[in-house]
Amino acid sequence: MGKMNIVQAVQEALRLEMERDGDVVVLGEDVGRDGGVFRVTEGLFERFGPERVIDTPLSEIGIVGAAVGMAAYGIKPVVEIQFMGFIYAGLEQIFSHASRIRSRSRGRFTCPLVVRAPYGIGIKAPELHSESSEAFFCHMPGVKVVVPSTPYNAKGLLTSAIRDPNPVVFLEPARLYRSIKGEVPDGEYSIPLGKASVYQEGVDFTVVAWGTMLHRAADAAEGFDCEIIDLMTLKPFDEETVLGSVKKTGRLVVVHEATMNLGLGAEVAALAAGEAIEYLKGPVIRVAGPEAVVPMARLEDDYMPGVERIKRAYEKVMRY
């Protein structure tokens, strides 16, 4: 077991799955000889060749559309979209085709497709390079949505995503790519999709977060005896773990960097209100981005929920 960052963990998962299963292919813009914009696929072209590591034209709708066709015929494509803001061109293929193949064919076909994309705020990139629009995909029946928060989770969750017969949107927090390291076991292992992790145990209130916000939520927790849940799979998310924690603590704070309006935090809050209302000691509090487009680099830090803002939410929920 050695220490890796998230880039290395994702790369390791891809390599191991490509070695294990000859049907796994990688495709996207500059994923071959250049190794991808963040160098996540570096070395795969030399190891597996151009038939399994495929450089594509600059056309997200074409990349995802081709991958949907591959998946319907039994290949297991892993698509890399360079930045989440570029994925919008491929939404039609994901929503109208990938998500519906199983239903449309009455179960005769599946779509074992993974669409990877770096996402989120904090790398001071130009417009459309720092989007946090995960809720789009959570609203698509038939699509699973995953956000790893640590190198260990990144490797195990991507392994499960590649092996899943359904389409998975796998969003990798760009801010965390090389900023954190953690112990990652050698060889293959998997973390089941649809299961959350108790990142930190506590009794006063529950915090639900994912990706970059998990670490900010934890940094803000100094001095509080709170339980922090790393959702990991956003769709379908682990209702049992969330409800169990809320019933124990009686209070809930949800933290995400996406805009608050119709964000996933609203669904988590609705779950608590609908299934654990008699346990709640006060209202559910959401900490999220403002109702605005992600700004340019100079204003990113003001847009993204910071430690002090999250801490104020903790203080507020403890007043009930």
N, C-alpha and C positions, 0 to 999 in steps of 0.2 A: 504494500500500500504506500502510495506517495502522495505528495501535495500537487494539486492542479488548480488552474483557474478555469473559468467556465468555457473559454474558447478551447482549451485542451481537452476538457471533459466531453464536450460535444463532438470534437474531432475523434476522440477515442471511441465513442459510441458508434459513430458512423463507420469507422474502420472495422470494428469488431463485427458489426451487423453485415457489412459488405463481405467480410471473410466467411461469415457463417451461412449467408444466404445469397446465392448468385443472382437472385431476382431483384435485389436491392440496387437501385441506381441513384445517382445524384445528378441533378441538372439545375442550371441557373446561369446568370450572367457572371462571367469571369471566375467560375468555380473550378475550372480546370488548371491550366498552367499557372495562373495567377493565385490560385488558392482562395478566391473570394475576397470581398472588400475588407473583411476583418480577419482574413487568413484562416478561417475555420476549416476549410477543405484543403488546406495546404498538404501536399504529399499524397493525396488520394489519386490524383491523375497519374502520377508516376507509378503507383502501386497497382491500379486497376485498369488504366488505359482509357482511351476516348470513348469506348462504347458503354462504359459504366459511369464515367464522370464527364458529363456532357455540357460544353459551353454553348449557350443559346444566344439568339438575337436579343436585342433590348426590347422585349415585348412581353410584359407580365401576363397579359391575357392569353398570349400564345404559349407561354411556358406552362401556365397552370392548365390550359386546355389540353395541351399535349400530354401532360402528366395524368389528367383525368382519364384520357383514352388508354394510356399505358396501364393504369390501375385497374380499369374495367376488364382488361385482358390478362390480369394475373401478375404483371410486373409490380414492384413496390418502389415507386419513385419518391425520392426526398427532394423537394424543390427548395431552393434558397432564393428568397426575395431580398435584395440588398438592404432595403430599409422598409419599415412597416408602411410608411407613407406611399410607397410604390405598389403596395399590395392592392390598393383600391381598384386599379385597372383589372385585376384578376377576380374581383368580388363576384362578378357575374358567373364565372366558371365554377367558383366554389359554391355559391348559393343555388344556382339554377341546375347544376349538373352533379358536382361531387357529392353534395349533401342529399341528393334525391335518387341516386342510382339504385340503392337497395330498395327503396319504396317503389320506384318506377318499374323495376324489374320483378317486383313481388318476391324479392329475396334471392333471385337467380344470380345476381351480380353484386359484388361488394366493391368498395373503392379504398384499397389500402394505400392511401396517399398521405404524406406528411408535407405540410407547407411551413418551412422555417422562415423566421424573419427576426432580425434585431428590432427591438421596440423600446419606446420609453424616452424619458427626458433625462438630460444631465450630461450629454457629451458635447454640448455647444455646437451643434451641427446646423446646416441651413434648413430652410422650410421643407416640410415633408420628410425630414430625416429623424424626427423625434416624436412621432405620434404615439398616443396611448388610446387606441380605439378598440380594445379587446371586446367591448360589449357588442360590437357589430356581429362578431362571430358567435358569441354566446346566444344570440337571438336566432341562430340558424339551426333548426332541427336536423339531426343527422351528423352534425359536426362536433368534434370534441376540441376543447381549447385548453392548452397547457402553458403555464409560466413557471419555469424553474427559478429558484432563488439562490442556490448554492451549486458548486461544482458537483458534489455528490448527487444532488437531485437532478441536475442537468443530464448526467450520463444515464442514470437509471430511468428517468422519465422518457428520454428520447428513445432508449431501447424499447420500452413498452409502446411508444407511439408508432415506431416502425413496424412492430409486430401486430399492431391492432388492425383489424380488417376494415375499420371505418376511417374516414378522413379526419386528420388531426391538424389543427393550426397550432404550431409550436413557437411561442413568442419568447425570445431570449433578451433579457434586459441588457441593453448595450452598455449602460453605465456600470454594470457589474462584470462585464466580460473579463477584464483583467485587473479589476480593483480589489477582488477578494480571491483568496485561495483556501482550499480545504482538502482534507483527506479523502481520497478516492480509491476504492479497492481496485486491485489489478483484475483483469479478466472481465467477463460479462456478468452483469446483474441487472435486475429490473425493479422498478418501483411501480406498483399498480396505478393505473389512471383512475381518477375518481376518488382518491383517498387524500385527505389532508394530513398535515403533520402538526403535532403540538410542539412548537418551537421553544416555548418557555411555559412552565406551569405556574399558576397563581390562583388566587381566590377572590380578589377584589373586583375585577372586571375582565371581560374578554376582549381581545383585539383580534380582528381578522384582517389580514393583509397578504400581499403577494409581491414577488419581484423585488425591485428596489425598495419599495415601501415597507417590506418586512424588516429590513435592516434599520430604516429610519424609525419605525415603530419600536424596535428593540432599543435603539439608542435613547429614545424618549422615555423609556420605561424605568430609568434609574430612579429609585425612591418609591416605586409603585410595586405592589404585589399583584401583578396582572398576568393573565394567561394569554399567550400569543399563538394564534393559529396561522400557519402557513398554508394557504388554500391549495397551492400547487396546480391542481386541475380546477380550472374555472368553470368548465362545462363538461360533464356534470360535476358540480361541486359536492363535497362531502357534507351533506346536511346533518348526518348523525353526529359527527364530531363537533360541528358548530353548535348544534342544539345542546349536546351534552355539556359543553363548556358554559354556554349561556345559562343553562339551568343551575349550574354549580355556582356561578359568580353573580348572576342577577343583573348584570350590566353589559353593554356591548358598544364597542367603538369599531367602525370599519374605516380603513385607510386605503385609499388608492389615488394614483396620480392623474387618472383620467378625469374629465369633467364630471361634476356631481350629477347633473341632470341625466336620468335614465342610465346611470352607470351600474356596474355589477353590485356596488354597495347597496343600492336600493333593493335588489333581490335578496341579499343577505338580511337586510333590515326587515323586509316583508316576511321572510321565513321566521325570524325571531318573533315578530308581532303575531303571526298566525299560529305558530306552534308552541311558543313559550311565553305568551303574554302574562300568564299568572306568575311567572318567575321573575319578570322584569321589575326592577326597583325604580326605573326611570326611563326616559326616552332613549332610543338608539341614536347615537351620534355618528355622523359621517364626516370624515376629513378627506377632501378631494380637491382637484384642480378647479379653477374658476370656469365660468361659462364663456370661454374665449378660445380662439385658435392658439395652439402652442406658439409662444413668441420666439423671436430671434434670441441669439445666445445671451445677450446682455441681461435679458429679463427672465431667463429660464429659472434661476434660483428663486425668484419671487413667485413664479407660477407654481412650481412643484412644492407640495406640502413639506415643510421643514420640521426639524426636531422640536423647536419651540412651539410651533403651531399645533403639532400633535400632542405635546405635553399639556397645552391649554385644554385640549379636548379631554385628556385624562383627568385633569383637575375638575373640569365641568361635570363629567359623569360621576365623579366621586362625591359631588355635592348632593346627589339624590340618595 
